[in-house]
């Protein structure tokens, strides 16, 4: 995505330089200078989108779904669950051992 942004900046710069070099010939220079404007505007729009996407929540489920659809999600990066650790009951807010299938206080999972 950043490469596209830099390509539009380079294209706009090229249009500006060539347009200013050919300034005595208005039939050639004016269209080149005019074309440099949209290329810079597109580059700025791409940069804003990159900045907005980088500021997004890294724990977003939408981002996870996009990664799964694109095929960039790798399950090897997910840490293993500690099955020997303690469990926390969301109903009664108690901590109990993993040997219990359900909470011994309120009998819910």
LOLUM-38424 format. One line per 4 residues: number of its first residue (from 1); their letters; for each residue x, y, z of N, C-alpha, C. Coordinates in nm, 3 decimals. Layout:
<atoms>
NUM = A = X,Y,Z,X,Y,Z,X,Y,Z ~ ...
</atoms>
This chain:
<atoms>
1 = XXXX = 0.082,-0.119,0.000,0.000,0.000,0.000,0.087,0.126,0.000 ~ 0.196,0.120,0.077,0.284,0.237,0.080,0.357,0.256,-0.052 ~ 0.385,0.146,-0.121,0.451,0.157,-0.251,0.363,0.233,-0.349 ~ 0.233,0.207,-0.343,0.141,0.278,-0.432,0.143,0.427,-0.401
5 = XXXX = 0.145,0.460,-0.273,0.150,0.601,-0.231,0.276,0.667,-0.285 ~ 0.389,0.601,-0.271,0.515,0.658,-0.319,0.518,0.668,-0.471 ~ 0.452,0.576,-0.539,0.446,0.583,-0.685,0.368,0.705,-0.731 ~ 0.257,0.734,-0.662,0.179,0.852,-0.699,0.255,0.981,-0.668
9 = XXXX = 0.331,0.983,-0.559,0.414,1.100,-0.529,0.522,1.117,-0.636 ~ 0.584,1.007,-0.675,0.687,1.014,-0.780,0.626,1.058,-0.913 ~ 0.508,1.008,-0.944,0.442,1.047,-1.068,0.407,1.196,-1.067 ~ 0.355,1.243,-0.954,0.323,1.386,-0.943,0.446,1.473,-0.951
13 = XXXX = 0.554,1.429,-0.889,0.679,1.504,-0.896,0.734,1.508,-1.039 ~ 0.725,1.395,-1.106,0.772,1.389,-1.244,0.689,1.482,-1.333 ~ 0.558,1.479,-1.318,0.472,1.569,-1.395,0.508,1.715,-1.368 ~ 0.532,1.749,-1.242,0.565,1.887,-1.207,0.699,1.929,-1.267
17 = XXXX = 0.800,1.846,-1.254,0.933,1.880,-1.304,0.933,1.895,-1.456 ~ 0.872,1.798,-1.525,0.868,1.805,-1.671,0.781,1.922,-1.716 ~ 0.671,1.947,-1.645,0.584,2.058,-1.680,0.652,2.192,-1.662 ~ 0.730,2.207,-1.555,0.802,2.332,-1.534,0.919,2.347,-1.631
21 = XXXX = 0.979,2.235,-1.670,1.089,2.242,-1.767,1.038,2.282,-1.905 ~ 0.917,2.244,-1.936,0.859,2.278,-2.066,0.762,2.395,-2.056 ~ 0.782,2.481,-1.959,0.692,2.592,-1.934,0.672,2.685,-2.056 ~ 0.774,2.708,-2.141,0.751,2.794,-2.259,0.651,2.734,-2.359
25 = XXXX = 0.624,2.606,-2.348,0.529,2.540,-2.438,0.401,2.507,-2.361 ~ 0.304,2.599,-2.359,0.187,2.578,-2.274,0.100,2.459,-2.315 ~ 0.106,2.416,-2.440,0.026,2.301,-2.481,0.072,2.173,-2.413 ~ 0.197,2.166,-2.375,0.252,2.046,-2.310,0.263,2.066,-2.160
29 = XXXX = 0.306,2.184,-2.117,0.335,2.204,-1.975,0.209,2.212,-1.889 ~ 0.106,2.279,-1.935,-0.013,2.296,-1.852,-0.083,2.163,-1.821 ~ -0.103,2.074,-1.918,-0.164,1.945,-1.880,-0.078,1.864,-1.782 ~ 0.054,1.872,-1.797,0.140,1.798,-1.704,0.130,1.854,-1.564
33 = XXXX = 0.129,1.986,-1.550,0.118,2.047,-1.418,-0.019,2.020,-1.359 ~ -0.122,2.021,-1.444,-0.258,1.992,-1.396,-0.268,1.845,-1.352 ~ -0.205,1.753,-1.423,-0.208,1.612,-1.384,-0.131,1.584,-1.255 ~ -0.038,1.670,-1.220,0.038,1.647,-1.097,-0.051,1.666,-0.974
37 = XXXX = -0.151,1.754,-0.983,-0.240,1.778,-0.870,-0.317,1.654,-0.826 ~ -0.390,1.588,-0.918,-0.462,1.467,-0.877,-0.372,1.355,-0.826 ~ -0.252,1.343,-0.881,-0.164,1.237,-0.832,-0.121,1.264,-0.688 ~ -0.096,1.392,-0.653,-0.064,1.424,-0.514,-0.185,1.403,-0.423
41 = XXXX = -0.304,1.437,-0.471,-0.425,1.419,-0.391,-0.450,1.270,-0.365 ~ -0.431,1.186,-0.466,-0.447,1.042,-0.449,-0.343,0.988,-0.350 ~ -0.220,1.037,-0.359,-0.115,0.993,-0.266,-0.151,1.031,-0.123 ~ -0.205,1.151,-0.103,-0.245,1.194,0.031,-0.360,1.109,0.082
45 = XXXX = -0.456,1.076,-0.005,-0.569,0.992,0.035,-0.522,0.852,0.075 ~ -0.428,0.797,0.001,-0.374,0.665,0.036,-0.299,0.672,0.168 ~ -0.223,0.779,0.189,-0.149,0.795,0.315,-0.246,0.805,0.433 ~ -0.356,0.878,0.416,-0.455,0.890,0.524,-0.517,0.755,0.553
49 = XXXX = -0.545,0.677,0.450,-0.602,0.544,0.472,-0.504,0.453,0.546 ~ -0.377,0.459,0.510,-0.275,0.380,0.580,-0.268,0.422,0.726 ~ -0.269,0.552,0.750,-0.262,0.602,0.887,-0.385,0.561,0.967 ~ -0.504,0.566,0.905,-0.627,0.529,0.974,-0.628,0.380,1.006
53 = XXXX = -0.583,0.297,0.912,-0.580,0.153,0.935,-0.478,0.114,1.041 ~ -0.368,0.187,1.049,-0.268,0.154,1.151,-0.314,0.195,1.290 ~ -0.407,0.291,1.298,-0.459,0.335,1.427,-0.577,0.249,1.473 ~ -0.615,0.150,1.394,-0.728,0.065,1.428,-0.692,-0.027,1.545
57 = XXXX = -0.793,-0.082,1.606,-0.776,-0.171,1.720,-0.707,-0.300,1.674 ~ -0.592,-0.334,1.733,-0.522,-0.455,1.689,-0.595,-0.584,1.729 ~ -0.691,-0.574,1.821,-0.764,-0.691,1.868,-0.906,-0.696,1.810 ~ -0.927,-0.630,1.698,-1.058,-0.623,1.637,-1.093,-0.757,1.572
61 = XXXX = -1.218,-0.801,1.591,-1.262,-0.925,1.528,-1.280,-0.907,1.378 ~ -1.312,-0.785,1.335,-1.322,-0.759,1.192,-1.186,-0.779,1.125 ~ -1.081,-0.734,1.190,-0.946,-0.750,1.136,-0.909,-0.900,1.131 ~ -0.949,-0.974,1.233,-0.922,-1.118,1.235,-0.997,-1.188,1.121
65 = XXXX = -1.122,-1.150,1.098,-1.198,-1.209,0.988,-1.135,-1.176,0.853 ~ -1.085,-1.055,0.836,-1.018,-1.018,0.711,-0.892,-1.102,0.692 ~ -0.817,-1.124,0.802,-0.695,-1.204,0.792,-0.728,-1.348,0.754 ~ -0.837,-1.402,0.808,-0.876,-1.539,0.774,-0.917,-1.547,0.628
69 = XXXX = -0.993,-1.448,0.579,-1.038,-1.449,0.439,-0.920,-1.432,0.343 ~ -0.822,-1.349,0.379,-0.706,-1.326,0.294,-0.607,-1.442,0.301 ~ -0.615,-1.523,0.405,-0.523,-1.634,0.421,-0.393,-1.594,0.489 ~ -0.389,-1.476,0.552,-0.267,-1.432,0.619,-0.264,-1.471,0.766
73 = XXXX = -0.374,-1.528,0.815,-0.381,-1.569,0.955,-0.309,-1.702,0.972 ~ -0.220,-1.708,1.069,-0.143,-1.829,1.093,-0.170,-1.875,1.236 ~ -0.227,-1.994,1.250,-0.261,-2.044,1.383,-0.138,-2.084,1.463 ~ -0.023,-2.097,1.399,0.099,-2.133,1.472,0.143,-2.019,1.564
77 = XXXX = 0.100,-1.895,1.535,0.137,-1.781,1.617,0.054,-1.770,1.745 ~ -0.054,-1.847,1.755,-0.142,-1.841,1.871,-0.081,-1.925,1.983 ~ -0.066,-1.868,2.103,-0.006,-1.946,2.212,-0.099,-2.060,2.258 ~ -0.039,-2.164,2.307,-0.114,-2.279,2.357,-0.190,-2.242,2.485
81 = XXXX = -0.306,-2.304,2.503,-0.386,-2.280,2.623,-0.331,-2.369,2.734 ~ -0.314,-2.311,2.849,-0.266,-2.387,2.964,-0.384,-2.460,3.027 ~ -0.391,-2.592,3.001,-0.504,-2.670,3.052,-0.488,-2.703,3.201 ~ -0.370,-2.683,3.255,-0.348,-2.713,3.396,-0.371,-2.591,3.484
85 = XXXX = -0.401,-2.478,3.425,-0.418,-2.355,3.502,-0.556,-2.346,3.564 ~ -0.576,-2.239,3.637,-0.705,-2.216,3.702,-0.805,-2.156,3.604 ~ -0.932,-2.175,3.637,-1.040,-2.119,3.557,-1.109,-2.011,3.638 ~ -1.173,-1.918,3.567,-1.244,-1.808,3.631,-1.391,-1.817,3.593
89 = XXXX = -1.478,-1.816,3.691,-1.621,-1.823,3.667,-1.676,-1.682,3.650 ~ -1.737,-1.657,3.536,-1.794,-1.525,3.509,-1.924,-1.500,3.584 ~ -1.989,-1.608,3.627,-2.116,-1.591,3.698,-2.096,-1.550,3.844 ~ -2.014,-1.624,3.916,-1.998,-1.596,4.060,-1.861,-1.535,4.093
93 = XXXX = -1.776,-1.513,3.992,-1.647,-1.447,4.006,-1.553,-1.519,4.104 ~ -1.550,-1.649,4.090,-1.457,-1.726,4.172,-1.357,-1.796,4.081 ~ -1.242,-1.828,4.138,-1.139,-1.900,4.065,-1.139,-2.043,4.117 ~ -1.139,-2.139,4.024,-1.139,-2.279,4.064,-1.042,-2.356,3.977
97 = XXXX = -1.006,-2.473,4.019,-0.906,-2.553,3.950,-0.957,-2.611,3.820 ~ -0.863,-2.646,3.733,-0.899,-2.699,3.602,-0.951,-2.842,3.610 ~ -0.934,-2.909,3.723,-0.984,-3.045,3.735,-1.136,-3.050,3.742 ~ -1.201,-2.937,3.773,-1.346,-2.930,3.776,-1.399,-2.896,3.637
101 = XXXX = -1.503,-2.964,3.593,-1.563,-2.935,3.465,-1.652,-2.811,3.472 ~ -1.717,-2.795,3.585,-1.802,-2.678,3.606,-1.760,-2.611,3.737 ~ -1.810,-2.491,3.757,-1.776,-2.417,3.879,-1.835,-2.488,4.000 ~ -1.757,-2.515,4.101,-1.811,-2.584,4.219,-1.905,-2.495,4.302
105 = XXXX = -1.901,-2.366,4.283,-1.986,-2.277,4.361,-2.125,-2.264,4.299 ~ -2.129,-2.236,4.168,-2.261,-2.213,4.106,-2.296,-2.318,4.002 ~ -2.211,-2.414,3.976,-2.234,-2.527,3.884,-2.258,-2.483,3.740 ~ -2.195,-2.373,3.698,-2.204,-2.328,3.558,-2.065,-2.333,3.497
109 = X = -2.061,-2.348,3.368,-1.932,-2.351,3.297,-1.876,-2.214,3.278
</atoms>
